[in-house]
Each structure stands twice: as structure tokens, then as C-alpha cells.
């Protein structure tokens, strides 16, 4: 859980992150959102495309399960399981 200010992952942006790009991930009984990036509203499209490219570089082990990558509303201090899912694998659906 994040409690400090988290900024957009785009180099030299510095704006607060408002979106988390992640996939549901589990290993046995443990589960969370596997994070691929954090972005502000200005950089979410680029960050999502970059995350999709990186996701294919790291295949899960036979014991891991990774769901569809999506965009979640990022709020400092909010647990993964309470984050609002906004868009799916096409990167669309942002409100």
C-alpha cells in the first residue's frame, strides 16, 4: 500500500500518478495486482502500450496465474483489491 506521493512513471513528468496499469496475479493462495506502471492522465495511453510490450517479456511460472492487463484508478493509500478497474486489454474505458 502506497502512503507517499507517487508520480507518473514517464521520465521528467513529475505529475501525481492517477492510474495504475496492472494484471490480477496469483501464486497459490496469495494474490494481488501485478503492476506494470503508474501514469498521469496525460501519459496513460503511452504507458499502457509500453506495459503491454513489457508483459510479453516475462512469462509466468507454471504456479503463477496472470489475468488480463487493465487500467485501474490509482489512489494513494488504497489497497489493490479496492482499486476501481477502468479499462481492459485495449486500453480503452477511461472515464
Backbone as XML, in Angstrom:
<?xml version="1.0"?>
<chain id="A" units="angstrom">
  <residue number="1" name="UNK">
    <atom name="N" x="0.847" y="-1.176" z="0.000"/>
    <atom name="CA" x="0.000" y="0.000" z="0.000"/>
    <atom name="C" x="0.894" y="1.241" z="0.000"/>
  </residue>
  <residue number="2" name="UNK">
    <atom name="N" x="0.597" y="2.170" z="-0.892"/>
    <atom name="CA" x="1.362" y="3.409" z="-1.006"/>
    <atom name="C" x="0.819" y="4.454" z="-0.031"/>
  </residue>
  <residue number="3" name="UNK">
    <atom name="N" x="1.719" y="5.107" z="0.696"/>
    <atom name="CA" x="1.287" y="6.183" z="1.586"/>
    <atom name="C" x="1.978" y="7.507" z="1.255"/>
  </residue>
  <residue number="4" name="UNK">
    <atom name="N" x="2.956" y="7.480" z="0.389"/>
    <atom name="CA" x="3.632" y="8.717" z="-0.011"/>
    <atom name="C" x="3.166" y="9.099" z="-1.418"/>
  </residue>
  <residue number="5" name="UNK">
    <atom name="N" x="3.468" y="10.307" z="-1.834"/>
    <atom name="CA" x="3.062" y="10.773" z="-3.163"/>
    <atom name="C" x="3.797" y="9.958" z="-4.226"/>
  </residue>
  <residue number="6" name="UNK">
    <atom name="N" x="3.061" y="9.407" z="-5.157"/>
    <atom name="CA" x="3.621" y="8.609" z="-6.239"/>
    <atom name="C" x="3.426" y="9.387" z="-7.530"/>
  </residue>
  <residue number="7" name="UNK">
    <atom name="N" x="4.492" y="9.497" z="-8.301"/>
    <atom name="CA" x="4.433" y="10.291" z="-9.529"/>
    <atom name="C" x="4.365" y="9.393" z="-10.758"/>
  </residue>
  <residue number="8" name="UNK">
    <atom name="N" x="3.965" y="9.980" z="-11.845"/>
    <atom name="CA" x="3.887" y="9.325" z="-13.144"/>
    <atom name="C" x="5.242" y="8.705" z="-13.487"/>
  </residue>
  <residue number="9" name="UNK">
    <atom name="N" x="5.200" y="7.543" z="-14.129"/>
    <atom name="CA" x="6.423" y="6.838" z="-14.490"/>
    <atom name="C" x="7.140" y="7.404" z="-15.705"/>
  </residue>
  <residue number="10" name="UNK">
    <atom name="N" x="6.521" y="8.328" z="-16.411"/>
    <atom name="CA" x="7.160" y="8.940" z="-17.581"/>
    <atom name="C" x="8.304" y="9.830" z="-17.105"/>
  </residue>
  <residue number="11" name="UNK">
    <atom name="N" x="9.463" y="9.651" z="-17.700"/>
    <atom name="CA" x="10.639" y="10.422" z="-17.286"/>
    <atom name="C" x="10.360" y="11.917" z="-17.334"/>
  </residue>
  <residue number="12" name="UNK">
    <atom name="N" x="10.768" y="12.592" z="-16.309"/>
    <atom name="CA" x="10.689" y="14.050" z="-16.167"/>
    <atom name="C" x="9.258" y="14.599" z="-16.159"/>
  </residue>
  <residue number="13" name="UNK">
    <atom name="N" x="8.261" y="13.747" z="-15.916"/>
    <atom name="CA" x="6.879" y="14.243" z="-15.841"/>
    <atom name="C" x="6.658" y="14.902" z="-14.485"/>
  </residue>
  <residue number="14" name="UNK">
    <atom name="N" x="6.754" y="14.130" z="-13.409"/>
    <atom name="CA" x="6.605" y="14.683" z="-12.072"/>
    <atom name="C" x="5.185" y="14.884" z="-11.578"/>
  </residue>
  <residue number="15" name="UNK">
    <atom name="N" x="4.183" y="14.685" z="-12.450"/>
    <atom name="CA" x="2.791" y="14.836" z="-12.022"/>
    <atom name="C" x="2.383" y="13.618" z="-11.177"/>
  </residue>
  <residue number="16" name="UNK">
    <atom name="N" x="1.411" y="13.794" z="-10.282"/>
    <atom name="CA" x="0.943" y="12.652" z="-9.488"/>
    <atom name="C" x="0.345" y="11.559" z="-10.382"/>
  </residue>
  <residue number="17" name="UNK">
    <atom name="N" x="0.630" y="10.309" z="-10.051"/>
    <atom name="CA" x="0.039" y="9.184" z="-10.774"/>
    <atom name="C" x="-1.436" y="9.088" z="-10.418"/>
  </residue>
  <residue number="18" name="UNK">
    <atom name="N" x="-2.283" y="8.932" z="-11.411"/>
    <atom name="CA" x="-3.716" y="8.775" z="-11.196"/>
    <atom name="C" x="-4.221" y="7.435" z="-11.724"/>
  </residue>
  <residue number="19" name="UNK">
    <atom name="N" x="-3.360" y="6.702" z="-12.434"/>
    <atom name="CA" x="-3.722" y="5.402" z="-12.987"/>
    <atom name="C" x="-2.634" y="4.370" z="-12.704"/>
  </residue>
  <residue number="20" name="UNK">
    <atom name="N" x="-3.073" y="3.144" z="-12.497"/>
    <atom name="CA" x="-2.162" y="2.010" z="-12.326"/>
    <atom name="C" x="-2.475" y="1.013" z="-13.435"/>
  </residue>
  <residue number="21" name="UNK">
    <atom name="N" x="-1.458" y="0.583" z="-14.140"/>
    <atom name="CA" x="-1.607" y="-0.436" z="-15.164"/>
    <atom name="C" x="-1.184" y="-1.741" z="-14.511"/>
  </residue>
  <residue number="22" name="UNK">
    <atom name="N" x="-2.091" y="-2.711" z="-14.474"/>
    <atom name="CA" x="-1.812" y="-3.932" z="-13.728"/>
    <atom name="C" x="-2.655" y="-5.100" z="-14.223"/>
  </residue>
  <residue number="23" name="UNK">
    <atom name="N" x="-2.246" y="-6.292" z="-13.805"/>
    <atom name="CA" x="-2.987" y="-7.523" z="-14.078"/>
    <atom name="C" x="-3.222" y="-8.247" z="-12.761"/>
  </residue>
  <residue number="24" name="UNK">
    <atom name="N" x="-4.387" y="-8.880" z="-12.605"/>
    <atom name="CA" x="-4.578" y="-9.736" z="-11.438"/>
    <atom name="C" x="-3.530" y="-10.854" z="-11.492"/>
  </residue>
  <residue number="25" name="UNK">
    <atom name="N" x="-2.872" y="-11.115" z="-10.401"/>
    <atom name="CA" x="-1.795" y="-12.106" z="-10.324"/>
    <atom name="C" x="-1.999" y="-12.955" z="-9.090"/>
  </residue>
  <residue number="26" name="UNK">
    <atom name="N" x="-1.742" y="-14.254" z="-9.210"/>
    <atom name="CA" x="-1.826" y="-15.125" z="-8.033"/>
    <atom name="C" x="-0.744" y="-16.189" z="-8.081"/>
  </residue>
  <residue number="27" name="UNK">
    <atom name="N" x="-0.366" y="-16.596" z="-6.886"/>
    <atom name="CA" x="0.600" y="-17.678" z="-6.694"/>
    <atom name="C" x="0.098" y="-18.442" z="-5.471"/>
  </residue>
  <residue number="28" name="UNK">
    <atom name="N" x="-0.524" y="-19.586" z="-5.720"/>
    <atom name="CA" x="-1.140" y="-20.313" z="-4.615"/>
    <atom name="C" x="-2.292" y="-19.512" z="-4.038"/>
  </residue>
  <residue number="29" name="UNK">
    <atom name="N" x="-2.252" y="-19.298" z="-2.734"/>
    <atom name="CA" x="-3.314" y="-18.537" z="-2.065"/>
    <atom name="C" x="-3.063" y="-17.034" z="-2.065"/>
  </residue>
  <residue number="30" name="UNK">
    <atom name="N" x="-1.879" y="-16.615" z="-2.490"/>
    <atom name="CA" x="-1.509" y="-15.198" z="-2.478"/>
    <atom name="C" x="-1.948" y="-14.555" z="-3.793"/>
  </residue>
  <residue number="31" name="UNK">
    <atom name="N" x="-2.598" y="-13.396" z="-3.715"/>
    <atom name="CA" x="-2.959" y="-12.682" z="-4.936"/>
    <atom name="C" x="-2.896" y="-11.180" z="-4.726"/>
  </residue>
  <residue number="32" name="UNK">
    <atom name="N" x="-2.627" y="-10.478" z="-5.822"/>
    <atom name="CA" x="-2.526" y="-9.023" z="-5.825"/>
    <atom name="C" x="-2.584" y="-8.545" z="-7.264"/>
  </residue>
  <residue number="33" name="UNK">
    <atom name="N" x="-2.453" y="-7.243" z="-7.466"/>
    <atom name="CA" x="-2.324" y="-6.711" z="-8.812"/>
    <atom name="C" x="-0.841" y="-6.635" z="-9.157"/>
  </residue>
  <residue number="34" name="UNK">
    <atom name="N" x="-0.460" y="-7.266" z="-10.248"/>
    <atom name="CA" x="0.917" y="-7.202" z="-10.749"/>
    <atom name="C" x="1.036" y="-5.888" z="-11.499"/>
  </residue>
  <residue number="35" name="UNK">
    <atom name="N" x="1.832" y="-4.990" z="-10.984"/>
    <atom name="CA" x="1.934" y="-3.646" z="-11.537"/>
    <atom name="C" x="2.892" y="-3.583" z="-12.718"/>
  </residue>
  <residue number="36" name="UNK">
    <atom name="N" x="2.428" y="-2.927" z="-13.787"/>
    <atom name="CA" x="3.268" y="-2.690" z="-14.959"/>
    <atom name="C" x="3.595" y="-1.216" z="-15.125"/>
  </residue>
  <residue number="37" name="UNK">
    <atom name="N" x="2.988" y="-0.357" z="-14.309"/>
    <atom name="CA" x="3.301" y="1.054" z="-14.406"/>
    <atom name="C" x="2.261" y="1.933" z="-13.748"/>
  </residue>
  <residue number="38" name="UNK">
    <atom name="N" x="2.682" y="3.167" z="-13.487"/>
    <atom name="CA" x="1.815" y="4.200" z="-12.917"/>
    <atom name="C" x="1.926" y="5.414" z="-13.828"/>
  </residue>
  <residue number="39" name="UNK">
    <atom name="N" x="0.805" y="6.076" z="-14.069"/>
    <atom name="CA" x="0.830" y="7.197" z="-15.006"/>
    <atom name="C" x="-0.182" y="8.270" z="-14.634"/>
  </residue>
  <residue number="40" name="UNK">
    <atom name="N" x="0.087" y="9.478" z="-15.117"/>
    <atom name="CA" x="-0.877" y="10.580" z="-15.001"/>
    <atom name="C" x="-1.821" y="10.482" z="-16.199"/>
  </residue>
  <residue number="41" name="UNK">
    <atom name="N" x="-2.840" y="11.317" z="-16.236"/>
    <atom name="CA" x="-3.814" y="11.253" z="-17.331"/>
    <atom name="C" x="-3.200" y="11.613" z="-18.685"/>
  </residue>
  <residue number="42" name="UNK">
    <atom name="N" x="-2.176" y="12.415" z="-18.685"/>
    <atom name="CA" x="-1.524" y="12.813" z="-19.935"/>
    <atom name="C" x="-0.739" y="11.671" z="-20.575"/>
  </residue>
  <residue number="43" name="UNK">
    <atom name="N" x="-0.188" y="10.768" z="-19.754"/>
    <atom name="CA" x="0.705" y="9.721" z="-20.267"/>
    <atom name="C" x="0.136" y="8.302" z="-20.191"/>
  </residue>
  <residue number="44" name="UNK">
    <atom name="N" x="-1.142" y="8.141" z="-19.833"/>
    <atom name="CA" x="-1.688" y="6.804" z="-19.646"/>
    <atom name="C" x="-1.678" y="5.971" z="-20.930"/>
  </residue>
  <residue number="45" name="UNK">
    <atom name="N" x="-1.987" y="6.547" z="-22.062"/>
    <atom name="CA" x="-2.019" y="5.778" z="-23.322"/>
    <atom name="C" x="-0.646" y="5.231" z="-23.669"/>
  </residue>
  <residue number="46" name="UNK">
    <atom name="N" x="0.371" y="6.076" z="-23.613"/>
    <atom name="CA" x="1.735" y="5.630" z="-23.897"/>
    <atom name="C" x="2.184" y="4.584" z="-22.887"/>
  </residue>
  <residue number="47" name="UNK">
    <atom name="N" x="1.898" y="4.822" z="-21.617"/>
    <atom name="CA" x="2.306" y="3.897" z="-20.568"/>
    <atom name="C" x="1.633" y="2.537" z="-20.738"/>
  </residue>
  <residue number="48" name="UNK">
    <atom name="N" x="0.367" y="2.522" z="-21.160"/>
    <atom name="CA" x="-0.343" y="1.261" z="-21.359"/>
    <atom name="C" x="0.281" y="0.469" z="-22.510"/>
  </residue>
  <residue number="49" name="UNK">
    <atom name="N" x="0.553" y="1.123" z="-23.620"/>
    <atom name="CA" x="1.187" y="0.441" z="-24.761"/>
    <atom name="C" x="2.561" y="-0.108" z="-24.386"/>
  </residue>
  <residue number="50" name="UNK">
    <atom name="N" x="3.353" y="0.672" z="-23.646"/>
    <atom name="CA" x="4.670" y="0.212" z="-23.208"/>
    <atom name="C" x="4.547" y="-0.990" z="-22.264"/>
  </residue>
  <residue number="51" name="UNK">
    <atom name="N" x="3.563" y="-0.952" z="-21.385"/>
    <atom name="CA" x="3.343" y="-2.050" z="-20.440"/>
    <atom name="C" x="2.957" y="-3.330" z="-21.180"/>
  </residue>
  <residue number="52" name="UNK">
    <atom name="N" x="2.128" y="-3.213" z="-22.205"/>
    <atom name="CA" x="1.746" y="-4.389" z="-22.988"/>
    <atom name="C" x="2.978" y="-5.043" z="-23.618"/>
  </residue>
  <residue number="53" name="UNK">
    <atom name="N" x="3.895" y="-4.237" z="-24.094"/>
    <atom name="CA" x="5.127" y="-4.778" z="-24.676"/>
    <atom name="C" x="5.994" y="-5.477" z="-23.648"/>
  </residue>
  <residue number="54" name="UNK">
    <atom name="N" x="6.109" y="-4.890" z="-22.471"/>
    <atom name="CA" x="6.930" y="-5.497" z="-21.410"/>
    <atom name="C" x="6.314" y="-6.773" z="-20.861"/>
  </residue>
  <residue number="55" name="UNK">
    <atom name="N" x="5.004" y="-6.855" z="-20.834"/>
    <atom name="CA" x="4.322" y="-8.019" z="-20.245"/>
    <atom name="C" x="4.694" y="-9.305" z="-20.970"/>
  </residue>
  <residue number="56" name="UNK">
    <atom name="N" x="4.937" y="-9.235" z="-22.255"/>
    <atom name="CA" x="5.271" y="-10.428" z="-23.034"/>
    <atom name="C" x="6.710" y="-10.889" z="-22.809"/>
  </residue>
  <residue number="57" name="UNK">
    <atom name="N" x="7.523" y="-10.058" z="-22.199"/>
    <atom name="CA" x="8.918" y="-10.422" z="-21.940"/>
    <atom name="C" x="9.089" y="-11.308" z="-20.717"/>
  </residue>
  <residue number="58" name="UNK">
    <atom name="N" x="8.102" y="-11.304" z="-19.832"/>
    <atom name="CA" x="8.203" y="-12.035" z="-18.565"/>
    <atom name="C" x="7.049" y="-13.017" z="-18.437"/>
  </residue>
  <residue number="59" name="UNK">
    <atom name="N" x="7.266" y="-14.219" z="-18.860"/>
    <atom name="CA" x="6.235" y="-15.253" z="-18.789"/>
    <atom name="C" x="6.104" y="-15.769" z="-17.355"/>
  </residue>
  <residue number="60" name="UNK">
    <atom name="N" x="4.878" y="-16.031" z="-16.905"/>
    <atom name="CA" x="4.690" y="-16.555" z="-15.543"/>
    <atom name="C" x="5.173" y="-17.994" z="-15.417"/>
  </residue>
  <residue number="61" name="UNK">
    <atom name="N" x="5.524" y="-18.377" z="-14.197"/>
    <atom name="CA" x="5.900" y="-19.765" z="-13.940"/>
    <atom name="C" x="4.644" y="-20.626" z="-14.004"/>
  </residue>
  <residue number="62" name="UNK">
    <atom name="N" x="4.814" y="-21.946" z="-13.943"/>
    <atom name="CA" x="3.661" y="-22.852" z="-14.022"/>
    <atom name="C" x="2.732" y="-22.688" z="-12.825"/>
  </residue>
  <residue number="63" name="UNK">
    <atom name="N" x="3.235" y="-22.176" z="-11.702"/>
    <atom name="CA" x="2.425" y="-21.992" z="-10.497"/>
    <atom name="C" x="1.734" y="-20.637" z="-10.424"/>
  </residue>
  <residue number="64" name="UNK">
    <atom name="N" x="2.105" y="-19.718" z="-11.291"/>
    <atom name="CA" x="1.517" y="-18.379" z="-11.281"/>
    <atom name="C" x="0.339" y="-18.292" z="-12.249"/>
  </residue>
  <residue number="65" name="UNK">
    <atom name="N" x="-0.585" y="-17.424" z="-11.921"/>
    <atom name="CA" x="-1.701" y="-17.104" z="-12.807"/>
    <atom name="C" x="-1.725" y="-15.593" z="-12.984"/>
  </residue>
  <residue number="66" name="UNK">
    <atom name="N" x="-1.759" y="-15.146" z="-14.233"/>
    <atom name="CA" x="-1.802" y="-13.715" z="-14.530"/>
    <atom name="C" x="-3.025" y="-13.443" z="-15.400"/>
  </residue>
  <residue number="67" name="UNK">
    <atom name="N" x="-3.875" y="-12.525" z="-14.956"/>
    <atom name="CA" x="-5.082" y="-12.174" z="-15.690"/>
    <atom name="C" x="-4.834" y="-11.088" z="-16.721"/>
  </residue>
  <residue number="68" name="UNK">
    <atom name="N" x="-5.920" y="-10.584" z="-17.272"/>
    <atom name="CA" x="-5.874" y="-9.554" z="-18.293"/>
    <atom name="C" x="-5.339" y="-8.234" z="-17.736"/>
  </residue>
  <residue number="69" name="UNK">
    <atom name="N" x="-4.447" y="-7.606" z="-18.477"/>
    <atom name="CA" x="-3.938" y="-6.298" z="-18.098"/>
    <atom name="C" x="-5.059" y="-5.275" z="-18.226"/>
  </residue>
  <residue number="70" name="UNK">
    <atom name="N" x="-5.129" y="-4.377" z="-17.260"/>
    <atom name="CA" x="-6.174" y="-3.359" z="-17.264"/>
    <atom name="C" x="-5.648" y="-2.075" z="-16.637"/>
  </residue>
  <residue number="71" name="UNK">
    <atom name="N" x="-6.464" y="-1.040" z="-16.719"/>
    <atom name="CA" x="-6.149" y="0.257" z="-16.121"/>
    <atom name="C" x="-7.040" y="0.420" z="-14.904"/>
  </residue>
  <residue number="72" name="UNK">
    <atom name="N" x="-6.429" y="0.785" z="-13.798"/>
    <atom name="CA" x="-7.134" y="0.977" z="-12.534"/>
    <atom name="C" x="-6.953" y="2.416" z="-12.080"/>
  </residue>
  <residue number="73" name="UNK">
    <atom name="N" x="-7.953" y="2.934" z="-11.379"/>
    <atom name="CA" x="-7.826" y="4.271" z="-10.797"/>
    <atom name="C" x="-6.886" y="4.148" z="-9.595"/>
  </residue>
  <residue number="74" name="UNK">
    <atom name="N" x="-5.769" y="4.856" z="-9.632"/>
    <atom name="CA" x="-4.787" y="4.798" z="-8.556"/>
    <atom name="C" x="-5.084" y="5.876" z="-7.526"/>
  </residue>
  <residue number="75" name="UNK">
    <atom name="N" x="-5.198" y="5.454" z="-6.283"/>
    <atom name="CA" x="-5.388" y="6.383" z="-5.182"/>
    <atom name="C" x="-4.413" y="6.024" z="-4.077"/>
  </residue>
  <residue number="76" name="UNK">
    <atom name="N" x="-3.605" y="6.979" z="-3.704"/>
    <atom name="CA" x="-2.598" y="6.777" z="-2.674"/>
    <atom name="C" x="-3.250" y="6.209" z="-1.410"/>
  </residue>
  <residue number="77" name="UNK">
    <atom name="N" x="-2.663" y="5.138" z="-0.872"/>
    <atom name="CA" x="-3.152" y="4.546" z="0.364"/>
    <atom name="C" x="-4.253" y="3.514" z="0.191"/>
  </residue>
  <residue number="78" name="UNK">
    <atom name="N" x="-4.707" y="3.303" z="-1.035"/>
    <atom name="CA" x="-5.791" y="2.348" z="-1.282"/>
    <atom name="C" x="-5.195" y="0.989" z="-1.666"/>
  </residue>
  <residue number="79" name="UNK">
    <atom name="N" x="-5.688" y="-0.070" z="-1.044"/>
    <atom name="CA" x="-5.229" y="-1.415" z="-1.354"/>
    <atom name="C" x="-5.642" y="-1.824" z="-2.761"/>
  </residue>
  <residue number="80" name="UNK">
    <atom name="N" x="-4.851" y="-2.707" z="-3.390"/>
    <atom name="CA" x="-5.155" y="-3.191" z="-4.735"/>
    <atom name="C" x="-6.589" y="-3.680" z="-4.866"/>
  </residue>
  <residue number="81" name="UNK">
    <atom name="N" x="-7.048" y="-4.457" z="-3.908"/>
    <atom name="CA" x="-8.381" y="-5.064" z="-4.026"/>
    <atom name="C" x="-9.509" y="-4.031" z="-3.980"/>
  </residue>
  <residue number="82" name="UNK">
    <atom name="N" x="-9.185" y="-2.805" z="-3.620"/>
    <atom name="CA" x="-10.200" y="-1.751" z="-3.570"/>
    <atom name="C" x="-10.080" y="-0.759" z="-4.726"/>
  </residue>
  <residue number="83" name="UNK">
    <atom name="N" x="-9.130" y="-0.989" z="-5.643"/>
    <atom name="CA" x="-8.961" y="-0.086" z="-6.782"/>
    <atom name="C" x="-10.027" y="-0.348" z="-7.828"/>
  </residue>
  <residue number="84" name="UNK">
    <atom name="N" x="-10.536" y="0.732" z="-8.423"/>
    <atom name="CA" x="-11.569" y="0.645" z="-9.447"/>
    <atom name="C" x="-10.940" y="0.323" z="-10.804"/>
  </residue>
  <residue number="85" name="UNK">
    <atom name="N" x="-11.435" y="-0.746" z="-11.446"/>
    <atom name="CA" x="-10.963" y="-1.130" z="-12.768"/>
    <atom name="C" x="-11.676" y="-0.260" z="-13.788"/>
  </residue>
  <residue number="86" name="UNK">
    <atom name="N" x="-10.900" y="0.374" z="-14.691"/>
    <atom name="CA" x="-11.462" y="1.327" z="-15.644"/>
    <atom name="C" x="-11.473" y="0.827" z="-17.081"/>
  </residue>
  <residue number="87" name="UNK">
    <atom name="N" x="-10.454" y="0.097" z="-17.490"/>
    <atom name="CA" x="-10.356" y="-0.327" z="-18.881"/>
    <atom name="C" x="-9.611" y="-1.624" z="-19.012"/>
  </residue>
  <residue number="88" name="UNK">
    <atom name="N" x="-9.850" y="-2.317" z="-20.134"/>
    <atom name="CA" x="-9.261" y="-3.624" z="-20.328"/>
    <atom name="C" x="-8.079" y="-3.635" z="-21.264"/>
  </residue>
  <residue number="89" name="UNK">
    <atom name="N" x="-7.898" y="-4.773" z="-21.926"/>
    <atom name="CA" x="-6.700" y="-5.026" z="-22.715"/>
    <atom name="C" x="-6.537" y="-4.103" z="-23.919"/>
  </residue>
  <residue number="90" name="UNK">
    <atom name="N" x="-7.576" y="-3.391" z="-24.296"/>
    <atom name="CA" x="-7.447" y="-2.461" z="-25.409"/>
    <atom name="C" x="-7.038" y="-1.064" z="-24.953"/>
  </residue>
  <residue number="91" name="UNK">
    <atom name="N" x="-6.944" y="-0.869" z="-23.621"/>
    <atom name="CA" x="-6.548" y="0.429" z="-23.099"/>
    <atom name="C" x="-7.653" y="1.446" z="-23.101"/>
  </residue>
  <residue number="92" name="UNK">
    <atom name="N" x="-8.857" y="1.037" z="-23.496"/>
    <atom name="CA" x="-9.992" y="1.961" z="-23.553"/>
    <atom name="C" x="-10.830" y="1.823" z="-22.280"/>
  </residue>
  <residue number="93" name="UNK">
    <atom name="N" x="-11.743" y="2.720" z="-22.113"/>
    <atom name="CA" x="-12.659" y="2.646" z="-20.976"/>
    <atom name="C" x="-12.344" y="3.628" z="-19.895"/>
  </residue>
  <residue number="94" name="UNK">
    <atom name="N" x="-11.456" y="4.564" z="-20.133"/>
    <atom name="CA" x="-11.151" y="5.574" z="-19.130"/>
    <atom name="C" x="-12.300" y="6.547" z="-19.026"/>
  </residue>
  <residue number="95" name="UNK">
    <atom name="N" x="-12.622" y="6.923" z="-17.795"/>
    <atom name="CA" x="-13.713" y="7.880" z="-17.604"/>
    <atom name="C" x="-13.187" y="9.267" z="-17.396"/>
  </residue>
</chain>
